[in-house]
Amino acid sequence: MQGKRIYRSRNDRMIAGVAGGLAAYFNIDPMFVRLAFVVLGLFNGLGLILYIVLWLLVPVEDSSATDTRSQVQENLAEMQAAAEKLIQRVRSAFQ
């Protein structure tokens, strides 16, 4: 019997689905998880660091990656795409 696993949510996401995935795993409202990341972020950025680490290591719920290395590479590509999208939004706001 395979145990319950944590996945990043595809549907309940604001940034990367980390909070939505943790909320589904613990069966709580995602707003509480998001609030916890914000509160932890006030303590020397711990929430931000934790969020980024989880974004990097936790697979997306419908991921096609079969091993950890390919999963991390897939997550890195997603992070890069999100960063590029954010940069484009900032540039367009100042033009």
KEGUPA-440129 format. One record per atom (N, C-alpha, C, O, CB): residue in one letter; residue number from 1; atom name; x, y negated, z negated. Coordinates in Angstrom, 3 decimals, m for minus. Glycine has a CB too. Layout:
% KEGUPA-440129
REC  rest   nr  atom        c1        c2        c3
REC     a  NUM    CA         X         Y         Z
...
***
This chain:
% KEGUPA-440129
REC  rest   nr  atom        c1        c2        c3
REC     m    1     N     0.815     1.177     0.000
REC     m    1    CA     0.000     0.000     0.000
REC     m    1     C     0.868    m1.254     0.000
REC     m    1     O     1.757    m1.404    m0.838
REC     m    1    CB    m0.932     0.009    m1.190
REC     q    2     N     0.602    m2.149     0.945
REC     q    2    CA     1.389    m3.359     1.083
REC     q    2     C     0.794    m4.459     0.204
REC     q    2     O    m0.421    m4.659     0.194
REC     q    2    CB     1.449    m3.808     2.560
REC     g    3     N     1.648    m5.170    m0.533
REC     g    3    CA     1.195    m6.224    m1.432
REC     g    3     C     0.763    m7.474    m0.688
REC     g    3     O     0.972    m7.610     0.518
REC     g    3    CB     2.282    m6.569    m2.410
REC     k    4     N     0.170    m8.361    m1.420
REC     k    4    CA    m0.280    m9.640    m0.885
REC     k    4     C     0.940   m10.506    m0.591
REC     k    4     O     1.857   m10.586    m1.409
REC     k    4    CB    m1.247   m10.356    m1.876
REC     r    5     N     0.954   m11.157     0.580
REC     r    5    CA     2.077   m11.998     0.977
REC     r    5     C     1.645   m13.443     1.124
REC     r    5     O     0.474   m13.731     1.372
REC     r    5    CB     2.686   m11.498     2.281
REC     i    6     N     2.586   m14.338     0.972
REC     i    6    CA     2.328   m15.762     1.168
REC     i    6     C     2.640   m16.109     2.622
REC     i    6     O     3.704   m15.768     3.140
REC     i    6    CB     3.179   m16.638     0.182
REC     y    7     N     1.710   m16.783     3.262
REC     y    7    CA     1.890   m17.267     4.626
REC     y    7     C     1.539   m18.747     4.676
REC     y    7     O     0.739   m19.227     3.873
REC     y    7    CB     1.020   m16.457     5.629
REC     r    8     N     2.134   m19.465     5.614
REC     r    8    CA     1.732   m20.852     5.849
REC     r    8     C     0.458   m20.839     6.684
REC     r    8     O     0.334   m20.062     7.631
REC     r    8    CB     2.868   m21.668     6.564
REC     s    9     N    m0.469   m21.687     6.334
REC     s    9    CA    m1.771   m21.717     6.990
REC     s    9     C    m1.695   m22.420     8.346
REC     s    9     O    m1.006   m23.428     8.496
REC     s    9    CB    m2.796   m22.413     6.094
REC     r   10     N    m2.404   m21.882     9.320
REC     r   10    CA    m2.540   m22.539    10.624
REC     r   10     C    m3.713   m23.515    10.611
REC     r   10     O    m3.685   m24.539    11.295
REC     r   10    CB    m2.730   m21.493    11.743
REC     n   11     N    m4.751   m23.190     9.826
REC     n   11    CA    m5.976   m23.985     9.850
REC     n   11     C    m6.013   m25.071     8.785
REC     n   11     O    m6.507   m26.168     9.046
REC     n   11    CB    m7.162   m23.087     9.680
REC     d   12     N    m5.505   m24.795     7.602
REC     d   12    CA    m5.562   m25.733     6.494
REC     d   12     C    m4.193   m26.359     6.297
REC     d   12     O    m3.454   m25.988     5.384
REC     d   12    CB    m6.038   m25.037     5.201
REC     r   13     N    m3.862   m27.308     7.157
REC     r   13    CA    m2.553   m27.925     7.085
REC     r   13     C    m2.647   m29.424     7.278
REC     r   13     O    m3.492   m29.934     8.014
REC     r   13    CB    m1.626   m27.321     8.118
REC     m   14     N    m1.754   m30.108     6.595
REC     m   14    CA    m1.595   m31.538     6.795
REC     m   14     C    m0.238   m31.788     7.449
REC     m   14     O    m0.108   m32.674     8.293
REC     m   14    CB    m1.723   m32.313     5.446
REC     i   15     N     0.753   m31.025     7.068
REC     i   15    CA     2.078   m31.140     7.671
REC     i   15     C     2.478   m29.800     8.263
REC     i   15     O     2.544   m29.654     9.484
REC     i   15    CB     3.124   m31.613     6.631
REC     a   16     N     2.746   m28.824     7.412
REC     a   16    CA     3.237   m27.532     7.894
REC     a   16     C     2.417   m26.351     7.407
REC     a   16     O     2.716   m25.213     7.769
REC     a   16    CB     4.659   m27.345     7.475
REC     g   17     N     1.404   m26.581     6.606
REC     g   17    CA     0.571   m25.486     6.128
REC     g   17     C     1.064   m24.805     4.876
REC     g   17     O     0.508   m23.788     4.460
REC     g   17    CB     0.441   m24.486     7.178
REC     v   18     N     2.112   m25.357     4.261
REC     v   18    CA     2.663   m24.745     3.050
REC     v   18     C     1.633   m24.788     1.929
REC     v   18     O     1.365   m23.765     1.299
REC     v   18    CB     3.963   m25.461     2.614
REC     a   19     N     1.058   m25.942     1.675
REC     a   19    CA     0.081   m26.082     0.583
REC     a   19     C    m1.155   m25.231     0.851
REC     a   19     O    m1.684   m24.594    m0.060
REC     a   19    CB    m0.324   m27.561     0.402
REC     g   20     N    m1.620   m25.219     2.109
REC     g   20    CA    m2.782   m24.403     2.451
REC     g   20     C    m2.519   m22.922     2.252
REC     g   20     O    m3.391   m22.189     1.786
REC     g   20    CB    m3.195   m24.658     3.881
REC     g   21     N    m1.321   m22.480     2.602
REC     g   21    CA    m0.964   m21.075     2.419
REC     g   21     C    m0.840   m20.692     0.955
REC     g   21     O    m1.308   m19.631     0.542
REC     g   21    CB     0.330   m20.776     3.127
REC     l   22     N    m0.206   m21.560     0.167
REC     l   22    CA    m0.094   m21.283    m1.267
REC     l   22     C    m1.466   m21.287    m1.929
REC     l   22     O    m1.738   m20.469    m2.807
REC     l   22    CB     0.821   m22.313    m1.946
REC     a   23     N    m2.329   m22.208    m1.507
REC     a   23    CA    m3.682   m22.268    m2.073
REC     a   23     C    m4.461   m20.997    m1.749
REC     a   23     O    m5.179   m20.475    m2.602
REC     a   23    CB    m4.437   m23.502    m1.542
REC     a   24     N    m4.326   m20.505    m0.539
REC     a   24    CA    m5.013   m19.268    m0.166
REC     a   24     C    m4.469   m18.087    m0.971
REC     a   24     O    m5.229   m17.219    m1.399
REC     a   24    CB    m4.862   m19.000     1.346
REC     y   25     N    m3.159   m18.059    m1.173
REC     y   25    CA    m2.547   m16.970    m1.928
REC     y   25     C    m3.048   m16.949    m3.374
REC     y   25     O    m3.369   m15.892    m3.916
REC     y   25    CB    m1.021   m17.098    m1.901
REC     f   26     N    m3.109   m18.144    m3.992
REC     f   26    CA    m3.528   m18.239    m5.391
REC     f   26     C    m5.028   m18.460    m5.544
REC     f   26     O    m5.529   m18.570    m6.663
REC     f   26    CB    m2.783   m19.358    m6.074
REC     n   27     N    m5.744   m18.526    m4.429
REC     n   27    CA    m7.189   m18.702    m4.414
REC     n   27     C    m7.629   m19.956    m5.187
REC     n   27     O    m8.513   m19.906    m6.042
REC     n   27    CB    m7.861   m17.469    m4.998
REC     i   28     N    m6.975   m21.087    m4.853
REC     i   28    CA    m7.319   m22.375    m5.443
REC     i   28     C    m7.494   m23.400    m4.325
REC     i   28     O    m7.203   m23.114    m3.164
REC     i   28    CB    m6.227   m22.838    m6.455
REC     d   29     N    m7.963   m24.572    m4.672
REC     d   29    CA    m8.160   m25.645    m3.710
REC     d   29     C    m6.802   m26.182    m3.259
REC     d   29     O    m5.942   m26.435    m4.103
REC     d   29    CB    m9.026   m26.777    m4.320
REC     p   30     N    m6.583   m26.363    m1.954
REC     p   30    CA    m5.294   m26.872    m1.461
REC     p   30     C    m4.929   m28.254    m2.012
REC     p   30     O    m3.749   m28.592    m2.100
REC     p   30    CB    m5.320   m26.932     0.048
REC     m   31     N    m5.923   m29.045    m2.379
REC     m   31    CA    m5.636   m30.370    m2.910
REC     m   31     C    m4.825   m30.289    m4.197
REC     m   31     O    m3.992   m31.158    m4.455
REC     m   31    CB    m6.932   m31.132    m3.156
REC     f   32     N    m5.056   m29.255    m5.013
REC     f   32    CA    m4.279   m29.088    m6.239
REC     f   32     C    m2.814   m28.781    m5.916
REC     f   32     O    m1.911   m29.266    m6.597
REC     f   32    CB    m4.882   m27.966    m7.107
REC     v   33     N    m2.586   m27.989    m4.894
REC     v   33    CA    m1.207   m27.657    m4.502
REC     v   33     C    m0.530   m28.894    m3.938
REC     v   33     O     0.630   m29.162    m4.251
REC     v   33    CB    m1.182   m26.501    m3.459
REC     r   34     N    m1.236   m29.647    m3.116
REC     r   34    CA    m0.668   m30.883    m2.561
REC     r   34     C    m0.339   m31.865    m3.675
REC     r   34     O     0.716   m32.501    m3.658
REC     r   34    CB    m1.643   m31.529    m1.555
REC     l   35     N    m1.231   m31.986    m4.631
REC     l   35    CA    m1.001   m32.869    m5.765
REC     l   35     C     0.221   m32.413    m6.561
REC     l   35     O     1.005   m33.244    m7.020
REC     l   35    CB    m2.243   m32.916    m6.668
REC     a   36     N     0.384   m31.122    m6.726
REC     a   36    CA     1.561   m30.595    m7.435
REC     a   36     C     2.845   m30.951    m6.698
REC     a   36     O     3.842   m31.296    m7.332
REC     a   36    CB     1.456   m29.066    m7.598
REC     f   37     N     2.837   m30.874    m5.360
REC     f   37    CA     4.029   m31.263    m4.594
REC     f   37     C     4.326   m32.751    m4.768
REC     f   37     O     5.490   m33.137    m4.872
REC     f   37    CB     3.842   m30.933    m3.097
REC     v   38     N     3.302   m33.582    m4.800
REC     v   38    CA     3.506   m35.022    m4.999
REC     v   38     C     4.077   m35.290    m6.382
REC     v   38     O     5.026   m36.060    m6.526
REC     v   38    CB     2.185   m35.795    m4.811
REC     v   39     N     3.499   m34.655    m7.404
REC     v   39    CA     3.986   m34.851    m8.769
REC     v   39     C     5.434   m34.375    m8.876
REC     v   39     O     6.270   m35.057    m9.470
REC     v   39    CB     3.089   m34.098    m9.788
REC     l   40     N     5.733   m33.210    m8.305
REC     l   40    CA     7.117   m32.723    m8.321
REC     l   40     C     8.039   m33.631    m7.515
REC     l   40     O     9.225   m33.750    m7.823
REC     l   40    CB     7.184   m31.297    m7.772
REC     g   41     N     7.492   m34.270    m6.485
REC     g   41    CA     8.284   m35.198    m5.684
REC     g   41     C     8.721   m36.417    m6.476
REC     g   41     O     9.734   m37.037    m6.152
REC     g   41    CB     7.499   m35.637    m4.475
REC     l   42     N     7.977   m36.762    m7.502
REC     l   42    CA     8.344   m37.901    m8.341
REC     l   42     C     9.532   m37.588    m9.241
REC     l   42     O    10.168   m38.506    m9.760
REC     l   42    CB     7.158   m38.330    m9.186
REC     f   43     N     9.838   m36.319    m9.435
REC     f   43    CA    10.970   m35.911   m10.243
REC     f   43     C    12.173   m35.615    m9.346
REC     f   43     O    12.426   m34.465    m8.987
REC     f   43    CB    10.612   m34.682   m11.096
REC     n   44     N    12.896   m36.652    m8.998
REC     n   44    CA    14.120   m36.544    m8.190
REC     n   44     C    13.909   m35.838    m6.852
REC     n   44     O    14.836   m35.222    m6.327
REC     n   44    CB    15.179   m35.810    m8.972
REC     g   45     N    12.714   m35.919    m6.301
REC     g   45    CA    12.461   m35.346    m4.989
REC     g   45     C    12.323   m33.842    m4.975
REC     g   45     O    12.385   m33.230    m3.909
REC     g   45    CB    13.537   m35.731    m4.076
REC     l   46     N    12.138   m33.234    m6.123
REC     l   46    CA    12.053   m31.774    m6.206
REC     l   46     C    10.907   m31.228    m5.347
REC     l   46     O    11.051   m30.188    m4.704
REC     l   46    CB    11.866   m31.338    m7.665
REC     g   47     N     9.778   m31.927    m5.339
REC     g   47    CA     8.629   m31.478    m4.542
REC     g   47     C     8.946   m31.452    m3.058
REC     g   47     O     8.569   m30.513    m2.356
REC     g   47    CB     7.430   m32.377    m4.792
REC     l   48     N     9.643   m32.487    m2.572
REC     l   48    CA    10.013   m32.546    m1.157
REC     l   48     C    10.986   m31.436    m0.797
REC     l   48     O    10.848   m30.788     0.240
REC     l   48    CB    10.624   m33.904    m0.820
REC     i   49     N    11.956   m31.226    m1.649
REC     i   49    CA    12.945   m30.163    m1.397
REC     i   49     C    12.263   m28.795    m1.389
REC     i   49     O    12.517   m27.971    m0.510
REC     i   49    CB    14.072   m30.194    m2.471
REC     l   50     N    11.399   m28.564    m2.371
REC     l   50    CA    10.678   m27.294    m2.444
REC     l   50     C     9.801   m27.095    m1.215
REC     l   50     O     9.746   m25.998    m0.659
REC     l   50    CB     9.824   m27.235    m3.715
REC     y   51     N     9.116   m28.154    m0.790
REC     y   51    CA     8.244   m28.065     0.389
REC     y   51     C     9.058   m27.698     1.632
REC     y   51     O     8.657   m26.825     2.400
REC     y   51    CB     7.497   m29.404     0.616
REC     i   52     N    10.189   m28.358     1.827
REC     i   52    CA    11.027   m28.080     3.000
REC     i   52     C    11.567   m26.656     2.962
REC     i   52     O    11.591   m25.978     3.990
REC     i   52    CB    12.191   m29.078     3.078
REC     v   53     N    11.995   m26.199     1.805
REC     v   53    CA    12.506   m24.822     1.683
REC     v   53     C    11.402   m23.818     2.006
REC     v   53     O    11.630   m22.845     2.725
REC     v   53    CB    13.062   m24.565     0.253
REC     l   54     N    10.203   m24.059     1.471
REC     l   54    CA     9.092   m23.148     1.760
REC     l   54     C     8.699   m23.208     3.231
REC     l   54     O     8.358   m22.184     3.823
REC     l   54    CB     7.882   m23.483     0.882
REC     w   55     N     8.743   m24.388     3.821
REC     w   55    CA     8.446   m24.531     5.248
REC     w   55     C     9.421   m23.698     6.063
REC     w   55     O     9.043   m23.071     7.053
REC     w   55    CB     8.511   m26.016     5.681
REC     l   56     N    10.669   m23.696     5.642
REC     l   56    CA    11.704   m22.959     6.361
REC     l   56     C    11.586   m21.451     6.180
REC     l   56     O    11.809   m20.701     7.130
REC     l   56    CB    13.066   m23.415     5.907
REC     l   57     N    11.239   m20.992     4.979
REC     l   57    CA    11.301   m19.564     4.666
REC     l   57     C     9.983   m18.809     4.761
REC     l   57     O     9.989   m17.604     5.012
REC     l   57    CB    11.832   m19.398     3.312
REC     v   58     N     8.857   m19.481     4.567
REC     v   58    CA     7.565   m18.791     4.562
REC     v   58     C     7.031   m18.708     5.987
REC     v   58     O     6.939   m19.728     6.670
REC     v   58    CB     6.547   m19.519     3.635
REC     p   59     N     6.678   m17.516     6.443
REC     p   59    CA     6.192   m17.378     7.821
REC     p   59     C     4.776   m17.930     7.992
REC     p   59     O     3.984   m17.987     7.052
REC     p   59    CB     6.225   m15.913     8.240
REC     v   60     N     4.497   m18.327     9.212
REC     v   60    CA     3.145   m18.768     9.570
REC     v   60     C     2.265   m17.531     9.639
REC     v   60     O     2.749   m16.447     9.963
REC     v   60    CB     3.128   m19.559    10.938
REC     e   61     N     0.982   m17.676     9.339
REC     e   61    CA     0.104   m16.510     9.184
REC     e   61     C    m0.018   m15.642    10.427
REC     e   61     O    m0.281   m14.447    10.299
REC     e   61    CB    m1.252   m16.964     8.783
REC     d   62     N     0.159   m16.185    11.615
REC     d   62    CA     0.053   m15.373    12.833
REC     d   62     C     1.376   m15.337    13.600
REC     d   62     O     1.393   m15.299    14.830
REC     d   62    CB    m1.059   m15.918    13.739
REC     s   63     N     2.470   m15.351    12.861
REC     s   63    CA     3.798   m15.398    13.461
REC     s   63     C     4.112   m14.119    14.236
REC     s   63     O     3.708   m13.021    13.851
REC     s   63    CB     4.852   m15.626    12.384
REC     s   64     N     4.836   m14.291    15.330
REC     s   64    CA     5.245   m13.139    16.136
REC     s   64     C     6.640   m12.640    15.753
REC     s   64     O     7.089   m11.611    16.257
REC     s   64    CB     5.215   m13.500    17.619
REC     a   65     N     7.323   m13.364    14.867
REC     a   65    CA     8.666   m12.972    14.455
REC     a   65     C     8.614   m11.696    13.625
REC     a   65     O     7.726   m11.511    12.793
REC     a   65    CB     9.340   m14.101    13.660
REC     t   66     N     9.589   m10.819    13.870
REC     t   66    CA     9.597    m9.523    13.190
REC     t   66     C    10.617    m9.437    12.071
REC     t   66     O    10.473    m8.595    11.184
REC     t   66    CB     9.862    m8.435    14.179
REC     d   67     N    11.642   m10.276    12.079
REC     d   67    CA    12.640   m10.241    11.016
REC     d   67     C    12.857   m11.651    10.461
REC     d   67     O    12.379   m12.637    11.021
REC     d   67    CB    13.974    m9.648    11.537
REC     t   68     N    13.573   m11.719     9.371
REC     t   68    CA    13.765   m12.992     8.672
REC     t   68     C    14.517   m14.001     9.521
REC     t   68     O    14.174   m15.183     9.537
REC     t   68    CB    14.507   m12.768     7.370
REC     r   69     N    15.524   m13.546    10.214
REC     r   69    CA    16.331   m14.466    11.026
REC     r   69     C    15.501   m15.115    12.124
REC     r   69     O    15.569   m16.329    12.316
REC     r   69    CB    17.519   m13.728    11.644
REC     s   70     N    14.727   m14.325    12.839
REC     s   70    CA    13.901   m14.902    13.901
REC     s   70     C    12.793   m15.774    13.315
REC     s   70     O    12.369   m16.745    13.943
REC     s   70    CB    13.294   m13.791    14.772
REC     q   71     N    12.323   m15.431    12.110
REC     q   71    CA    11.313   m16.256    11.453
REC     q   71     C    11.878   m17.625    11.107
REC     q   71     O    11.228   m18.644    11.340
REC     q   71    CB    10.793   m15.565    10.189
REC     v   72     N    13.083   m17.654    10.553
REC     v   72    CA    13.721   m18.925    10.201
REC     v   72     C    13.966   m19.748    11.465
REC     v   72     O    13.763   m20.962    11.459
REC     v   72    CB    15.055   m18.682     9.440
REC     q   73     N    14.401   m19.103    12.546
REC     q   73    CA    14.615   m19.825    13.801
REC     q   73     C    13.309   m20.398    14.337
REC     q   73     O    13.281   m21.520    14.843
REC     q   73    CB    15.250   m18.904    14.846
REC     e   74     N    12.237   m19.635    14.227
REC     e   74    CA    10.921   m20.113    14.663
REC     e   74     C    10.485   m21.310    13.813
REC     e   74     O     9.954   m22.290    14.336
REC     e   74    CB     9.866   m18.974    14.574
REC     n   75     N    10.710   m21.226    12.511
REC     n   75    CA    10.345   m22.320    11.614
REC     n   75     C    11.199   m23.555    11.872
REC     n   75     O    10.696   m24.677    11.815
REC     n   75    CB    10.486   m21.881    10.156
REC     l   76     N    12.486   m23.359    12.157
REC     l   76    CA    13.349   m24.488    12.483
REC     l   76     C    12.880   m25.196    13.752
REC     l   76     O    12.886   m26.425    13.820
REC     l   76    CB    14.793   m24.020    12.646
REC     a   77     N    12.479   m24.426    14.742
REC     a   77    CA    11.966   m25.022    15.973
REC     a   77     C    10.695   m25.826    15.696
REC     a   77     O    10.495   m26.899    16.265
REC     a   77    CB    11.690   m23.932    17.024
REC     e   78     N     9.842   m25.300    14.819
REC     e   78    CA     8.624   m26.025    14.453
REC     e   78     C     8.969   m27.317    13.712
REC     e   78     O     8.354   m28.356    13.953
REC     e   78    CB     7.707   m25.139    13.583
REC     m   79     N     9.954   m27.253    12.809
REC     m   79    CA    10.378   m28.439    12.070
REC     m   79     C    10.938   m29.495    13.014
REC     m   79     O    10.658   m30.683    12.857
REC     m   79    CB    11.423   m28.068    11.011
REC     q   80     N    11.726   m29.068    13.991
REC     q   80    CA    12.307   m29.995    14.959
REC     q   80     C    11.214   m30.657    15.779
REC     q   80     O    11.267   m31.865    16.013
REC     q   80    CB    13.297   m29.269    15.879
REC     a   81     N    10.231   m29.896    16.217
REC     a   81    CA     9.125   m30.453    16.994
REC     a   81     C     8.329   m31.459    16.163
REC     a   81     O     7.914   m32.500    16.673
REC     a   81    CB     8.202   m29.329    17.494
REC     a   82     N     8.119   m31.147    14.887
REC     a   82    CA     7.387   m32.068    14.011
REC     a   82     C     8.174   m33.354    13.799
REC     a   82     O     7.593   m34.439    13.778
REC     a   82    CB     7.088   m31.405    12.658
REC     a   83     N     9.489   m33.242    13.641
REC     a   83    CA    10.330   m34.431    13.461
REC     a   83     C    10.329   m35.295    14.716
REC     a   83     O    10.251   m36.521    14.628
REC     a   83    CB    11.770   m34.023    13.104
REC     e   84     N    10.415   m34.658    15.893
REC     e   84    CA    10.394   m35.406    17.141
REC     e   84     C     9.053   m36.112    17.341
REC     e   84     O     9.012   m37.242    17.826
REC     e   84    CB    10.681   m34.475    18.318
REC     k   85     N     7.966   m35.453    16.971
REC     k   85    CA     6.639   m36.058    17.076
REC     k   85     C     6.530   m37.267    16.154
REC     k   85     O     5.977   m38.297    16.538
REC     k   85    CB     5.544   m35.028    16.738
REC     l   86     N     7.055   m37.141    14.944
REC     l   86    CA     7.029   m38.250    13.995
REC     l   86     C     7.856   m39.426    14.507
REC     l   86     O     7.439   m40.579    14.390
REC     l   86    CB     7.548   m37.794    12.629
REC     i   87     N     9.022   m39.136    15.070
REC     i   87    CA     9.874   m40.195    15.617
REC     i   87     C     9.162   m40.925    16.746
REC     i   87     O     9.226   m42.151    16.827
REC     i   87    CB    11.208   m39.614    16.119
REC     q   88     N     8.485   m40.187    17.616
REC     q   88    CA     7.743   m40.813    18.714
REC     q   88     C     6.620   m41.694    18.179
REC     q   88     O     6.384   m42.779    18.710
REC     q   88    CB     7.168   m39.742    19.656
REC     r   89     N     5.933   m41.251    17.147
REC     r   89    CA     4.855   m42.057    16.558
REC     r   89     C     5.396   m43.339    15.949
REC     r   89     O     4.777   m44.394    16.083
REC     r   89    CB     4.105   m41.253    15.492
REC     v   90     N     6.548   m43.266    15.278
REC     v   90    CA     7.155   m44.452    14.683
REC     v   90     C     7.621   m45.409    15.773
REC     v   90     O     7.412   m46.618    15.676
REC     v   90    CB     8.335   m44.060    13.772
REC     r   91     N     8.245   m44.871    16.800
REC     r   91    CA     8.706   m45.739    17.912
REC     r   91     C     7.543   m46.440    18.583
REC     r   91     O     7.623   m47.633    18.876
REC     r   91    CB     9.482   m44.920    18.957
REC     s   92     N     6.468   m45.717    18.829
REC     s   92    CA     5.313   m46.325    19.496
REC     s   92     C     4.642   m47.378    18.603
REC     s   92     O     4.032   m48.317    19.113
REC     s   92    CB     4.294   m45.240    19.888
REC     a   93     N     4.747   m47.233    17.298
REC     a   93    CA     4.168   m48.215    16.390
REC     a   93     C     4.944   m49.525    16.404
REC     a   93     O     4.373   m50.578    16.122
REC     a   93    CB     4.120   m47.659    14.980
REC     f   94     N     6.238   m49.480    16.727
REC     f   94    CA     7.066   m50.676    16.736
REC     f   94     C     7.327   m51.239    18.122
REC     f   94     O     8.136   m52.155    18.271
REC     f   94    CB     8.357   m50.384    16.081
REC     q   95     N     6.674   m50.722    19.117
REC     q   95    CA     6.860   m51.244    20.479
REC     q   95     C     5.717   m52.128    20.889
REC     q   95     O     5.710   m52.651    22.003
REC     q   95    CB     7.006   m50.110    21.475
***
